[in-house]
């Protein structure tokens, strides 16, 4: 960061990916020093606030670790951009995944929040479990319902939300708390439309 600042005098900010453990490996003073050197945003994949889902997916991080890391980073002046994966709990744990994720986000209070949909990649353990029937993907309808559950349970005070990745079924964007009811209403309308596939995940993106 020091070298970047020297090489680019007009540099405004630097952003990077981080996990909970790497953030907590730094002291508060070290994080503030990095922020003073123009480190600005940390992108962290929470994926799920459900401990069992994280264990099954071999995340290697705990909910408590990631929540504590997000709180520490933001207390030190850094901005957290947190990502969650819709459908990561499968049909079996969709309720626990949705509720746990909302609860974790409410404690984190990230400045940026993105929701993407889990997409099994060929050759991975998850894709093998999908083919064998050990993991059942949510239908289009259930994925939208899961997102509606999460958004309806959020109590965020200053967060920009986006669900406009190529994996998302419905593109959404808004700010919390002012746009929460609008976003929930849009999802309710989509759920009532009869247009969502209730039996399969629908078309998956060609690329991520």
Helices and strands as residue ranges (DSSP letters): H 2-7, E 14-17, H 20-24, H 28-36, E 39-47, H 51-56, H 63-75, E 79-86, H 94-108, E 112-117, H 125-132, H 140-153, E 159-163, E 172-176, H 180-192
